[in-house]
Amino acid sequence: MSKTWNKRTTAVHGGTRRSHYGEVSEAIFLTQGFVYDTAEAAEARFIEAGADEFIYARYGNPTVRMFEDRIAALEGAEDAFATASGMAAVSGALMAMLKAGDHVVAARALFGSCLYVLEDVLCRYGVEVTFVDGTDLAQWRDALRPDTRAVFFESVSNPTLEVVDIRGVSDLAHAVGAQVVVDNVFATPVYSDAIGQGADVVIYSATKHIDGQGRTLGGVILGRRDFIRQTVEPYMKHTGGSMSPFTAWVMLKGLETMALRVNAQTASALALAEALQGHDGLVRVLYPGHPSHADHALCMAQMGKGGTVVSLDLKGGQAAAFRFLNALQIAKISNNLGDAKSIITHPATTTHQRLPDDQKAQLGITPGLVRLSVGIEDTADLIADVKQALEVAAGR
Ligand SMILES: *Cc1c(COP(=O)(O)O)cnc(C)c1O
């Protein structure tokens, strides 16, 4: 593989391992185990497996390794470990890295399951977590301590799409020797340069834009080779969160078309955000790719684009938001994102239902807020559909 390839070439060809048949499309090695020629060969492989030698699918598999090599090349990371879901990646990276007595600083605006891992799980193992407003560098600076081992944040938060300054937080964290762990789902691998901007570990839920067609759960942890192979791999392979070969094959095929999908989705998201500016049924349109967003300049500097999600705050609260969801003809009511199909969610009653009202308010999750993951449908159709549903929501 050439180091000079750009992302779109790497996403199609990176990491490919061909069998002796010379197949064009990546093979699915749907096998748990591998046959050794002799007992001595088995012994030798358990002592040290070579680069193209496998032992058991929980430890590694040729199809999974193709996915790991391709996404690592795409992200500019030395190595990657593929996991059964995005949450297996988040919990695995943190559990592998931390021990009792460590301190973690995390942004408060997190995906619900990430919040559970940081708030409910880690403290049971003696890890202390301090939460901050991720967009406020002064709060990061105040919370960091000499015993801070890691910082954790979503580079673009869900569902209000606040952008965290990866470079700024990394500089502060590195000054106290802390590792920077970024959940980069909303940025997507297409618009990410998180490692170049200072992140030590980058995590994706591959369930989202990498699959991009709503089929399977998956995740990946990216970082330096010694961290991935000496710290993450032993933890993951012995605790059981590895990716299945079938999933890896779906994700490999997803990576091939990811840039086409994500660029089309992002163009539609921007067109929609533009078309809805000043709409009288809306309190606000939240899209970091549009100049009206508070973090627009940082988003452009960090990602170059605004991504595939637009959040809308409807006048008339939950009743209006529900009328809007029910009136949409193209976007489906569901809670995934990054899919080829447009998907709409009402966070306050679904993904963030568990949060107390004051925490919802603090995170900007108002009763009228809806999160629209823009798909690859025709842009004009999408805009027309959202506009007609806003009319219904307003009772007109
Ligand atoms: C979806 C998501 C996850 C969890 O991923 P799964 O594949 O559902 O386990 C974690 N973080 C963010 C930001 C997500 O959007």
The ligand as an SDF file (V2000), in Angstrom:
LIG
                    3D

 15 15  0  0  0  0  0  0  0  0999 V2000
  -23.6120    5.2280   18.4670 C   0  0  0  0  0  0  0  0  0  0  0  0
  -22.5680    5.8650   19.2730 C   0  0  0  0  0  0  0  0  0  0  0  0
  -21.8070    5.1220   20.1870 C   0  0  0  0  0  0  0  0  0  0  0  0
  -22.0470    3.6570   20.4550 C   0  0  0  0  0  0  0  0  0  0  0  0
  -21.9190    2.8540   19.3320 O   0  0  0  0  0  0  0  0  0  0  0  0
  -22.6430    1.4250   19.1580 P   0  0  0  0  0  0  0  0  0  0  0  0
  -22.0990    0.9160   17.8930 O   0  0  0  0  0  0  0  0  0  0  0  0
  -24.1200    1.6940   19.1460 O   0  0  0  0  0  0  0  0  0  0  0  0
  -22.2600    0.6050   20.3650 O   0  0  0  0  0  0  0  0  0  0  0  0
  -20.8360    5.7870   20.9050 C   0  0  0  0  0  0  0  0  0  0  0  0
  -20.6030    7.1060   20.7340 N   0  0  0  0  0  0  0  0  0  0  0  0
  -21.3170    7.8500   19.8520 C   0  0  0  0  0  0  0  0  0  0  0  0
  -21.0080    9.3040   19.6910 C   0  0  0  0  0  0  0  0  0  0  0  0
  -22.3190    7.2530   19.0880 C   0  0  0  0  0  0  0  0  0  0  0  0
  -23.0180    7.9970   18.2180 O   0  0  0  0  0  0  0  0  0  0  0  0
  1  2  1  0
  2  3  1  0
  2 14  2  0
  3  4  1  0
  3 10  2  0
  4  5  1  0
  5  6  1  0
  6  7  2  0
  6  8  1  0
  6  9  1  0
 10 11  1  0
 11 12  2  0
 12 13  1  0
 12 14  1  0
 14 15  1  0
M  END
$$$$
